[in-house]
Amino acid sequence: MINFYSFHGTITMINDFFTGQNDEGCNKLISVDNGLGAIVNFVVSPKTYFVDHVMVSVGDQVTGYYDGNAPALLIYPPQYQAIVMVKNSPYQNVKVDYFNTELESSDGQLRLNISPYTQIVLTNGQNFSRTPANRDLIVIYGPTTKSIPAQTTPYRIIVLC
């Protein structure tokens, strides 16, 4: 199980990232500044999932998700392999986390109420025909209740297989 951590801020730089293999131009290094003095460099590979397949550029507000249990280089600014990148929007919320049998996130902050209109898909855009419970999910949603955990009926669920 991946322990998803996130970092939110403004993109300050996008450069090619060279791995030493024959993949020039395939990997990017995206620097994100949270405005409070913290900076994170995200290594973005072809495996990184961009919600809504958006193009990001310098100045965009983004949230990057990475595996908090993965080994990381002891350098400053910290450098993490991005698993999911989200270009922030005032019209939708995004949560990336493991959801249990009750469809509650691992941090206990969000519970999902699936409706017949909730689109459940794979990262390649194809329909997912099983239950999304007990899986790592990207949940795209709008309003929530003020309860603990907050409850929502998501617009779309992307299953990270």
C-alpha positions in Angstrom: 0.0 0.0 0.0 1.3 3.4 -1.0 1.4 6.0 1.8 0.3 9.1 -0.3 1.8 12.5 0.8 1.1 15.7 -1.0 2.7 19.1 -1.6 0.9 22.1 -2.8 2.2 25.3 -4.4 3.1 27.2 -7.5 5.3 25.9 -10.3 8.5 27.9 -10.5 10.5 25.9 -13.0 10.1 23.0 -15.4 13.2 21.4 -16.9 14.2 18.2 -18.6 15.4 15.6 -16.2 18.2 13.2 -17.4 18.3 9.7 -16.0 21.4 8.7 -18.0 19.4 6.3 -20.2 18.1 6.8 -23.7 15.0 8.7 -22.6 16.0 12.3 -23.2 13.0 14.6 -22.9 10.8 11.9 -21.4 11.2 13.0 -17.8 10.7 16.5 -16.3 11.8 18.1 -13.1 9.1 20.4 -11.8 9.9 22.8 -8.9 7.0 23.7 -6.7 7.1 26.5 -4.1 4.4 26.7 -1.4 4.9 30.4 -0.7 6.0 29.8 2.8 9.7 29.1 2.0 9.3 25.4 1.3 10.3 24.0 -2.2 9.9 20.5 -3.6 11.2 19.2 -6.9 9.0 16.5 -8.5 10.4 14.1 -10.9 7.7 13.6 -13.5 7.9 10.5 -15.7 5.6 9.1 -18.4 4.1 7.0 -15.6 3.0 10.1 -13.6 -0.8 10.5 -13.9 -2.0 14.1 -14.6 -5.6 14.5 -13.5 -7.7 15.5 -16.6 -4.5 15.1 -18.7 -3.8 18.8 -18.3 -0.7 20.6 -19.5 1.0 22.5 -16.6 3.3 25.5 -16.9 5.3 27.9 -14.7 2.9 29.9 -12.5 0.2 27.2 -12.2 -1.0 26.1 -8.8 -0.5 22.4 -8.4 -0.6 19.6 -5.9 1.9 16.7 -6.3 1.3 13.3 -4.7 4.2 11.0 -3.9 4.9 7.8 -1.9 5.9 8.9 1.6 7.4 5.5 2.2 9.7 5.5 -0.8 13.4 6.2 -0.3 14.4 9.8 -1.0 17.7 11.5 -1.6 18.9 13.7 1.4 19.2 16.8 -0.7 17.7 20.3 -0.6 15.2 21.0 -2.0 13.7 17.5 -1.5 13.1 15.5 -4.7 10.3 13.1 -5.0 9.0 10.8 -7.8 5.5 12.2 -8.6 2.7 9.6 -8.8 -0.2 12.0 -9.4 -0.1 15.7 -10.3 -3.2 17.9 -10.1 -3.6 21.4 -11.5 -5.7 23.0 -8.8 -9.2 24.3 -9.7 -11.7 26.2 -7.6 -14.5 24.0 -9.2 -13.3 20.6 -8.0 -11.5 18.9 -5.1 -9.1 16.0 -5.5 -8.0 13.4 -3.0 -5.5 10.6 -3.7 -5.5 8.0 -1.0 -6.3 4.4 -0.1 -10.0 3.8 0.5 -11.1 0.9 2.6 -14.2 -1.4 2.5 -16.4 1.4 3.8 -14.9 3.7 1.1 -13.3 5.8 3.8 -9.8 7.3 3.2 -6.9 6.0 5.2 -6.6 9.3 7.1 -10.3 9.1 8.1 -11.1 12.5 6.5 -13.4 11.5 3.6 -16.1 8.9 3.0 -17.4 8.3 -0.5 -21.1 7.8 -1.4 -21.2 6.3 -4.9 -24.1 7.2 -7.1 -25.2 5.7 -10.4 -23.8 8.8 -12.0 -20.3 8.5 -10.5 -17.9 7.7 -13.3 -15.4 5.0 -12.2 -12.5 4.5 -14.6 -8.9 3.3 -14.9 -6.0 5.6 -15.6 -6.3 4.8 -19.3 -9.9 6.0 -19.4 -11.6 2.7 -19.6 -14.5 1.8 -17.3 -13.7 -0.1 -14.1 -16.2 -2.8 -13.5 -15.5 -3.8 -9.9 -15.9 -2.1 -6.6 -13.5 0.7 -5.9 -13.2 -0.4 -2.2 -9.8 -1.5 -0.8 -7.9 0.3 -3.5 -5.7 3.4 -4.1 -8.0 6.0 -5.8 -8.0 9.4 -7.2 -11.3 11.0 -6.2 -12.6 14.1 -7.9 -15.5 15.6 -6.0 -17.3 18.8 -5.2 -19.2 19.7 -2.0 -18.9 17.7 1.2 -20.8 17.4 4.4 -19.4 19.0 7.5 -19.4 15.7 9.4 -16.3 13.7 10.4 -15.5 12.1 8.2 -16.7 14.5 5.5 -19.0 12.7 3.0 -19.3 13.3 -0.7 -20.7 11.9 -3.8 -17.7 12.0 -6.2 -18.0 13.1 -9.8 -15.3 10.7 -10.9 -13.1 8.0 -9.4 -9.9 7.0 -11.1 -8.6 3.6 -9.9 -4.8 3.3 -9.5 -4.2 -0.4 -10.4 
